[in-house]
Structures are given as C-alpha cells and as structure tokens.
Amino acid sequence: MASGKEYLDFVLEQLSGLEEVTYRPMMGEYIIYYRGKIIGGIYDDRFLVKPTKSAAALMPDAPKELPYEGAKEMLLVDDIDNREFLRKLIEAMYDELPAPKKKK
C-alpha cells in the first residue's frame, strides 16, 4: 500500500519548525531528509524514523516496525501531533545519522 500525499503534507507541516526538511518520493513512499541526512520516511501512512540512540531514549515505548519487506526495523512516531516533540526528536537524532553518501 502506498502512502498518501495528504499524510506526507501533514507530516511536513508538523516538521515546518525545522529548516531544511525535504523529501523524495521512492516507490510509492517518501524518504524524509533533515539537513541532507535521511531521518526516516513515510511508509504506509506511518512516520518511521531511524532507531538512533537519541530517538530510542526520547521514545522508549515506540514500537519497532518494518517500513517494507526486507528492510531494517525503524521506530514508529506516535506523537505526530506534538510539533515541539518532533523538533526535539529530529534535532537530537541529527548528529547520530550518517553523512549522505557521495554520488559517483
């Protein structure tokens, strides 16, 4: 099941307090970037983030879910309505995320 553009727009609006949030469509889903680094994505109308130490600390009870078959588990963001929490979460994750890969 592909994600709807409406849900993507809602998540992007919730993240609008952060600068440099971008997205890229990928096989019916959306990859979300913050300052050039992949933080997670929208999969089946769920906002999932990479399971960094800071994300796990801020969401200790977050369920781990597969974005798609064969992928690594990610953390489901349940508190999607709390903009301040989302800002804090994404900023905390940033330094733990790998740098973007150089294009050949």
C-alpha positions as CSV (number, residue, x, y, z in Angstrom):
1,M,0.0,0.0,0.0
2,A,1.4,3.4,-1.0
3,S,1.4,6.4,1.3
4,G,-1.0,9.3,0.5
5,K,0.3,12.7,-0.4
6,E,-2.1,14.1,2.2
7,Y,-0.3,12.3,5.1
8,L,3.1,13.5,3.7
9,D,1.8,17.1,3.6
10,F,0.6,16.7,7.2
11,V,4.0,15.4,8.5
12,L,5.8,18.1,6.6
13,E,3.6,20.7,8.2
14,Q,4.3,19.2,11.6
15,L,8.0,19.5,10.8
16,S,7.8,23.0,9.5
17,G,9.5,24.5,12.5
18,L,12.7,22.9,11.3
19,E,14.7,24.3,8.5
20,E,16.0,22.2,5.6
21,V,13.4,19.4,5.8
22,T,13.0,17.8,2.4
23,Y,11.5,14.6,1.0
24,R,12.0,12.4,-2.0
25,P,9.3,10.0,-3.4
26,M,10.5,6.4,-3.5
27,M,8.3,3.5,-4.9
28,G,5.1,5.0,-3.6
29,E,6.6,6.0,-0.2
30,Y,8.6,9.1,0.9
31,I,12.1,9.4,2.3
32,I,12.4,12.3,4.7
33,Y,15.7,14.3,5.0
34,Y,16.8,16.8,7.6
35,R,19.8,19.0,6.5
36,G,20.7,16.4,3.9
37,K,20.6,13.3,6.1
38,I,17.9,10.7,6.0
39,I,16.0,10.7,9.2
40,G,13.2,8.3,8.2
41,G,10.2,8.3,6.0
42,I,6.5,7.8,5.3
43,Y,5.6,4.2,4.8
44,D,2.0,3.0,4.5
45,D,0.9,6.4,6.0
46,R,3.2,5.8,9.1
47,F,6.0,8.2,10.1
48,L,9.0,6.0,10.9
49,V,12.5,7.2,12.0
50,K,15.8,5.6,12.1
51,P,16.4,3.8,15.5
52,T,19.2,6.1,16.8
53,K,20.1,6.1,20.5
54,S,18.6,9.5,21.0
55,A,15.3,8.5,19.2
56,A,15.1,5.4,21.4
57,A,15.7,7.5,24.5
58,L,13.0,10.0,23.6
59,M,10.5,7.3,22.6
60,P,11.3,4.3,24.9
61,D,8.0,2.7,24.2
62,A,7.9,3.2,20.5
63,P,7.1,0.1,18.5
64,K,9.7,-1.1,16.0
65,E,8.2,-1.6,12.6
66,L,9.3,-2.6,9.2
67,P,8.9,0.1,6.6
68,Y,8.7,-2.6,3.9
69,E,9.6,-6.3,3.5
70,G,13.3,-7.0,3.9
71,A,14.1,-3.6,5.4
72,K,15.7,-2.8,8.8
73,E,13.3,-2.0,11.7
74,M,12.5,1.6,12.3
75,L,10.7,3.4,15.2
76,L,7.1,4.4,14.8
77,V,6.5,8.1,15.8
78,D,3.1,8.0,17.6
79,D,3.2,11.6,18.9
80,I,2.9,13.1,15.4
81,D,0.7,15.9,16.6
82,N,3.3,17.4,19.0
83,R,5.4,19.8,16.9
84,E,7.8,20.6,19.8
85,F,8.5,16.9,20.4
86,L,9.1,16.3,16.7
87,R,11.6,19.2,16.6
88,K,13.4,18.0,19.6
89,L,13.4,14.4,18.2
90,I,14.8,15.3,14.8
91,E,17.4,17.7,16.2
92,A,18.6,15.1,18.7
93,M,18.9,12.4,16.0
94,Y,20.9,14.6,13.6
95,D,24.4,14.1,14.9
96,E,23.9,10.3,15.1
97,L,22.9,9.9,11.5
98,P,25.4,9.0,8.8
99,A,26.5,11.7,6.3
100,P,24.9,11.4,2.9
101,K,26.8,9.2,0.5
102,K,28.7,10.9,-2.3
103,K,27.3,10.4,-5.7
104,K,29.6,8.8,-8.2
